[in-house]
Amino acid sequence: MGWAADLDTRVAKSFVGRWFRLDGSGHPRERKGSYFLTEMRAGLTTFFAMAYILAVNSSIVSESGGTCVCNGGPDDPICNTNEEYAICVQAIKRDVVTATAAISAIATFFVGLLANMPVGIAPGMGLNAYFAYTVVGFHGTGPVPYKVALTAIFVEGFIFFGLALFGMRQWLARAIPASIKLATGAGIGLYLTLIGLTYSNGIGVIVGSQATPVELAGCHPANRDPKTGTCPGSDKMRNPTMWIGIFCGGILTVMLMLYRVKGAVIAGILLVSIISWPRPTPVTSFPYTPVGDDAFDFFKKVVTVHPIKHILNVQEWNVSEYGGQFGLALITFLYVDILDCTGTLYSMARFAGLIDPVTQDFEGSTLAYMTDAICISIGAIFGLPPVTAFVESGAGITEGGKTGLTAVMTGFCFFITIFFAPIFASIPPWATGCVLVIVGSMMATAVVEINWKYLGDAVPAFLTIALMPFSYSIADGLIAGVMSYIILNGSVWVIKKVSGGRILPPNYEERTGWTYKIPGGVLPPWMVRLSKGNAKFWQEPPRPATAVLSQKEADLTSIHGSDHEQPTGAAPTTTTISESHTKQQ
């Protein structure tokens, strides 16, 4: 027995091993094939797959302007060229780096410790873009001020807590029509892609136009028309930072992902950043301006703990002036987060073999959702959009992560990054633009699972996907999809009832269907056990291990890492769980 196997055995037999149900711990529900060193390696893998969120989230959220006040006057109403405002936005970006690292560390650590789930939690892609560009708006031009939007997120967290405690969050996620759930992820992917292709937080390939909705750009920012923002024909596609972003941050990253190199995304971001950090170059992110000098002075600190000065605990509770928009933002955050976090947790739990075949729930689901809900509210205090489970957790599970120790290790890595805020705050937008496009392409893979054969499913899904980027609003896309689904399928149901079932669409049987009868019921497992008089209702009864790997999850793992391998000595499990619902209108 080597030192690694000996260490795995010692930890498994300790209190830590029994708490996390490691293989060999003696726990009645121990997770076969889970070993201490494997969990540590899986946690590192998950961190490197998620680390890009530190740079991307700070870049996106700071675009809202945060708590900065614009005094640009009538000539510059949104402070596009105001140096004082730009310096303030840089300070917001630094705050967001620290806040993102802190909330990611807290949320991921506790979802591993309490729920024993190998899942990473951080501010969600898509949710942060909706927060920054739709709710608050670029430089605060949206319908809801930054402080009021944080109040909506804070309230959302407590609503989620109640929904999770009584099982409603799980039920709502399973009750939403399948076509809308799938389309939401794809639509958000296109929304992120559009952001990654523009100037504000991307590589600057496209720009808004007057003759057409958008047009090709890629010119030097200084050469853009000050009134229309368009590029002169002589300078299109000649911006060197754009090409560095495309080749080093885009093509190289995809090549690394093709060969399943761990940390491919963060490697691409760091390469572009390192090229852009030297000052006397055409691609520097630190020009010799007051803004550039301020950014470079902070960058030179390298290692420091940057306090959250401008966005900590700034909620505004007087929301009466923004009642309608506040309510819309709150409902949209609720809806999108239910789909995003719940869907990801179910997918990762299924991948790790933790789904119960009867209830269609997973171990520790209530604690996982409650932890996520509390961290949403804590994140709002830190000045951030909602946190959510990350699909990149599949990379760690692929490496053998099966327990919360994986998440604990990932959380510890995020804690370490708090001390490197100057590095992550100095990553330029063209380093993360192609990452948004890559993430968007990964999210768009869900479209193949949409039922395109039946128009009652296909049209609402397509409207959801199309309107999110074209209206530049996740909320508008969701409203269009849900309302069209209700109108179309509700009309078919009414005609069916009135005609006694004689008038139906020719391919009616090809519909996905929807029913309120959800497998496992509405109540969470702990309430079911309590209702049956079980004195130890908080303890889950033993059950046989199950594992399901859908084609979508197999594709996911191939993107992030090596093929899913059974740990040595563990018997392979190939149990198929049917998730089809009764077709009912």
Beta strands, then each sheet from edge to edge (+ up, - down):
strand 1: 121-123
strand 2: 206-208
strand 3: 214-216
strand 4: 387-389
sheet 1: 1+ 4-
sheet 2: 2+ 3-
end
